[in-house]
Amino acid sequence: MKTFNLFITILSLLFILSCDESFKINDEWSDITIIHGILNQEDSAHYIKVNKAFLGDASAYEMAKEADSIQYAESIDVKLIEYVIIDNTFSPYDPYNWDRTKRDTIILERTNEIPKDKFSSNGEEGVFGTEVNYLYKTTEKLKGLYKYKLEVKVPGKEDHITSETILIDNLFIVYPPPNQPNFMVHLEQYSRPVATKWKTATYGKIFEHILRFHYEETEAGVSSNKFIDIKYPSKIADNIRMPDEYKGDEMSQIVGGEDFYINVGGSIKENPNASRKAINLEFLFYVGGNNLNTYLAISGSAGGYGQSQPEYSNIIYGTGIFASRYNFSVKAILYGEAIDSLAYGYHTKHLNFEPY
């Protein structure tokens, strides 16, 4: 399954509990279902995470270590219902402007194939149990601009847990030109930054751009391909492009120049026994929908003293996030002078890059 760096951090931060062992819960126990799923038609497999909140008399930290406290022991019914828009010139937010497709319903199967990492992103051992990590999976090919309704039926619950999202598509890259793998990009050390340009995708709201530098490293006769990522700040579209619009608003990001060489010099460790060779550049474009943008914005905002952390959910009869994302990449090669700047420039000359 392809990775999507724009939103990878939320996958490890989707459910955070603040626990106080001295806190006593007076209310009766209730089962709160927590849903997390982000669909992308570019992925070869699609996963929905279904958890439950837990309450009890024991230490919250001790209960969290038990998988049954946060996982449903029995398999539950999880499905996607597929819809196609009826009229592109009419509002996609009108539920009557969608019709179920012939494929109609996609059933997701429970899997434990992806183990939960024992350690958090900062290297500390996590609180929650890791012996099982149930996910609900389908390998059915999803379609851009289609709407998918998530329906989850938990045994013992009368109401179906639901949400819906429309898949993003039609991201138009202006520069660098797509489908030209031998296109040369000038990134000379100080004087030649470039502006990447793109048109907003249909249903896209939040956009992130990453410049990935691929290189070959050889040590003791053994060569391996490696890369580093240079990430740029997210950009938010003023308007969401509708399906009847041919092209969206233009966005751009300045990349390269001295910043590129500073990042390369700071990201690759010096090794006098290794030689390196520039391979190519990959311009990665990541897009998220309006629900995901809202979730990221609210989850990232910090309350003041005495205020609780704000929360956002678009799950009916549950809590969590169900949203869409999209990714696109364009490859290019470095111009000869840029390769020489890697070999001889102030920020990278210690990394033993081959000159042009």
N, C-alpha and C positions, 0 to 999 in steps of 0.2 A: 504494500500500500504506500502510495506516495506521501511524503511528509509535507507539512504545511507550516512553515516556521512562524508565520504571522500570529497564529493562535495556539502554538504548541504549549505555551506556558499556562494557558487556562486549563489544559487537560490535566495538569498536575495540581491545579489550584481550584478545581471545580467545586470541591466540597470541603470546607475548613470548619472545624468545630472548636470553639473555645470552651474548655472544661474547667470547672471548679469543684473539687471533691467535697467541699463543705456545703455546696448548694443542695438544697433539698427540694425535690419536685413533689408538689402537692396534687397536681392534676392527675386524673386517671390516664393510663397508658393509651396512646393512640398511634396508629401506624401511618407514618407520613412517607409517601413514596417520592424518591428523588430521581429525576431523569436528567441525563446529559447525553446529547447527541448532536453532531455537526456533520451535515451531509455535503458531499462534494462529488459530482458526477465523474470527476477525473480519478477518483479512488477505485481500486479494484475490489475492495471489500468495504462494507459500511457497518459501523458498530453503534449500538445504543447501550448506554450504561444505566442500569436500574438498581438503585440502592434503597435502603429504608433508614429512617431516623430511629434512634433507640433511646429509651428511657428506662430507668431502673433504680434500685436501691444501692447497688454496688458502686464502687469507684468507676467514674466514667472512663478513666484511662484503662482500667482492667477490662471493662466491657468492650472497649474498642478493639482490644487485641483478639477477641473472639469473632470469627467471620460471621457467625449467625446473627450477631448484633447489627450488622450493616448489610448483610446479603440475605436475599430470600432463598431459603433452603430448597423450595420446590421450584420447578420451571414455571414461568408465567407466560401468558400470551402477549407477544409483541408483534405488531404488524405495521406496515406502511400502506396507505391507500393513495393511489396515484391519480392525479387530476391533470387535465389539459385545459388551457384557457379556450373559451368559446369565441370571444371577440377581442382582438388585440387593441382595438380603438376604444374599448370600454374599460372601466376601472378593474384592475386585477384584485383589488381589495373588496370587491363585491362577491360574496360567496356564490351568488347565482350565476356568475360569469365563468364558472368552472364545471367541467363534466368529467365523470370517472372514465378512465381509459379501458380498453379491452383487457389489458393485463390486470387492472383493478387493484388487487391486493397482493402484497409481498409479505410472506411470513418470515420472521427472523428466528433463527435457531440459537439456543443457548450454547455458549462455548466457554471454555476455561483455557484457551490456547495462548492467551497473552498474560504472563504472570505479572503481578503487581510488584513494583520495585520496592525492596525493603527499605531503601534510603530515599530521603527527600532530595530536592534539587540542590540543597546546600550541603549534602553529604551526611546529614544527621539521620539516625535511625528513626523511621516513622512510627506513629502511634498505632495506626490501624493494622489489623490482622492481614497477613499476606498469603495464607495457605490456599485460598481460592480467590479468583477474580472473575466472576461471572460477567460476561458480556453477551449481547444479542446481536447476531451477525447475519448479513446477507451478502451474496456476491452478485446479485442481480444488477444489471447495468441501469443506472438512473439517468434521467434526461434533464438537460438544462432547460430552464424556463417552465418546467412542470412544477406543480404543487404537490407536496407530500404531506399527508396527514398521519401523524403518529398516534396509534391507539394501543394502550397497555391495559390488560385486564389482570388484576391481582386477585387470586382466590380469596374469597371472604369479603371483598369490597364490592359494593353495589354499583358504584359509578366507574365508568371507564375513564382512565387518565388519558388526556389527549393534548395535542399541540399540532401546529402545522408550520411549514416553511416553504418558500418558493426558491428553486435553485437558480443561482446566478449564471449568466452566460454573456457572450458577445463582448468580451474585452478586446478593444482594438488598440494594438501597439503601433505608435507612429514612428518612434525611434528608440533603439536601433531597429532596422527593418527585420521583421520575422522572415523565416524560410530562406535566409542567406547565411549559412554557417561559416562562410569564408569572409564575411564582412569585417573589415578592419576598423578598430576603434582607437583613436588617438588619446592616450592618457599620459602624455609627457609629464615629467615630474612636477613642474610648477605651473606651466602656462596653458595646459590643454584639458581642463575639465570639460565634460560634456553634459548636456541636458537630455535625459531620457524623457520621452513624452508618450502619453497614452490617453485614450478616451474612456470615460467611465463605462463600466459594464452594466448591462440590464439588471436591475434590482441590487446593484452594488452600492454600499454606503461607506465602508472603511477600506482604505487601500494602503498596502505597505510594499515598499520596494527594497530588494536586497541584491547587492552585487556580489556574486560568488566567483572567486578567483581559483581556477583549477591549475595545479602544478604537479610536476613529477619530481619525486625525491629519490636519489640513489645513494645507497650506503653499502659498502663492502660488496659491490656488484649486484645488489638487490634493489630493484626499482619498485616504487609504489606510487599510486595516484592519490593526491590529497587535495583539500580545498580549504579556504577560509571564507567566511561570510562577513560582509560589511553591511550593516543594517541602517536604514534611514528612518526618520520619524514617520509615523502613520499620517495619512491625509484623509480628511473627511469630506465627502462630496456635499455640496450645498443642496443639490437636488438628486433624487433617485431617478435614474433613467427608466422610463416605462417601455413596455414591449413594442409599442407602435412608433418609437423614436429611432431613427436610423443611426445616429451617432450621439454619444453623450458629451458631457463637458470635458475639456482638455485639462489634464494634470501633467506636472513635470517634476523632475528631481535632478538637481545637480550632483553628478558623481565624478570621481576621478580627481585629477589634479594632485596636489601634495597630500591631500587627505588619504588617497588610495595607498600611497607608499608608506605613510605613517601607520596605517592599519596593518599593512603587510608586515612591516618591520616589527610591530608590536605583537602580532599574532603568531608568528612562526619563531620557534626557538632556534637560537644560534647553535650550529653543529659543525665544527671544522672538518669532520669526517664525511659530511654529506654534500653532494652537489644537487642543484635544483634547476629545473627547466620549466618556463611558463608554457602552459598548454592552451587555455582559452579563458574567456569570461562568460559567465552566464548571468543574464539579467532576469531576476525572478520577480514576478508580480503576483501579489496575494490580495484577494478581495473577500470581504465579509459582508453579510447582509445587515439590514437595519437592526434586527433583534440582537445579533452578535455585537454590533457596535454599542448598543444600549447596555448590554450585559457587561462589556469590557469597561465602559465609561463609569457605570455605577459601581461595579466591583472594585474599580481602581480608585474611587474617591474615598477619602478618609474623613470620618466624622470628627467633630471637635470633642473636647473633654466632656465626658459624661454622655456622649451621644453614641447610639449603637451603629454598627456598620450598616450602611444602606444595602438593600437587597433587591434583586430583579429576578423575576421568573415569568416565563410565558407558558407554563404548564398548567392546564386546567385539572383540578382535583389532585394536584401534587405540587412539587416545586422543582426548579432547575432551569435548564435552557435547552431548547431545540432550535437549531438555526442552520444556516447554509454558508458555504465558503467556496472559493474557486481559486485556481492557480494557473499561471501561464509563464513560460520561460522562453527567452531568446538567447541564442548563443552567438558569440563573435570572437574574433582573435585580436590580440594586441598588435598594434603597429610596431615596426622595428625599433623606433626610437624609444618607445615605452619599455620594451624588453631591455634595451641598453640602460635605461634609467633604473631598472631593477638590479642590474649587474653592478652599476657604478655609482648609483645615487646615494646620498648621505644616509637615508633612512634604511636602506636595504642592502648595502654593499657587503655587510657582514654575513649575509645568508647564502653566499656562493651561488647566485643565479647565473646561468650561462648567458653571455651576450648574444645579440642577434647575429 
